[in-house]
Amino acid sequence: MTPQESSEKEISRAFKKFYRFCASSDADDLKDLLAVLCSSFEKIETLTGVKFKDNRRFIAMKALRNFSTHESELLNSSNALSIQGTTRTFSDVQLLCLIPQDTLTYVLNNLRSQFTKDCINESVIAYKEFVDIYPSIFNLVVDLYFLTVKHSLNIDGDGFLSISNSIKFEKENGYSHYIRGRIIMLDGSDINIFLKESMIDISQRVEEQNALPVCEDGLFNGVAAYENSPSEQVKLMRTDDKRYILDSLLDTDAISIEKDASGKNVGYMNRELHPIEVAIAQEYLESI
């Protein structure tokens, strides 16, 4: 088998493992995914001669892969947000892969490279007792997709087809291919309590999703019913949470602000916005 054929085989396996991981709360699925995902990048390095030393999430996930392979367990738990729970939250993720803070601290304390430690700290979403590594895993899978396209690799399987369709939809509708991953409480309550009390098993989330109506484009259609109007809901939110959402809108060019002929600031939506995003953007527009 040539290096290219070996790379293609491993990458196809990585996409398959990713979608299995997204539908399962089995802790072993994370270990399997990290192994094959990091291996895919390493095989592309061998194939192309290009090292991914600047891909900080790859460095981070490789360190966690090495720890789970050679030292101990990550003690992770994979969970999901209930569709009913989304009336209290705003996020671009529905799944979480939580590792205890104590486990991450142990990993960091046993690493010599400060650069690797920095990569890990930058790549996780930190809560009080856990860190979420799902956003980094997802974004690394997106990185892998674009590498396969760049190097014209022939990848088989439903997993690769699924992410190809998602990328196509995002391009057509102005959505970012990458996620930020932080969960924000719309009612200003404690996110750490929410994570303890309101997360559900991924299999339950799959059942909830399968019960939703399907749109013409094949996507599930679920609209959260908030107790308050979006503008009233925004008043309950923490200031730093609103700033986080606003920064995301501006950084991804989801909104743009220009001055009209009279010098008045006018906002434009470059993609369809969530009602909470609209309210936050309007509040910001009025403030300037």
Secondary structure as UniProt FT lines:
FT   HELIX           3..21
FT   TURN            22..23
FT   HELIX           27..48
FT   TURN            53..54
FT   HELIX           56..70
FT   STRAND          77..81
FT   HELIX           84..87
FT   STRAND          89..90
FT   STRAND          95..100
FT   HELIX           101..109
FT   HELIX           114..123
FT   STRAND          125..126
FT   STRAND          130..132
FT   HELIX           134..150
FT   TURN            151..152
FT   HELIX           158..173
FT   STRAND          184..185
FT   TURN            186..187
FT   HELIX           191..198
FT   STRAND          199..200
FT   HELIX           202..210
FT   TURN            216..217
FT   HELIX           230..236
FT   HELIX           239..251
FT   TURN            252..253
FT   STRAND          255..259
FT   TURN            261..262
FT   STRAND          265..269
FT   HELIX           275..287
//
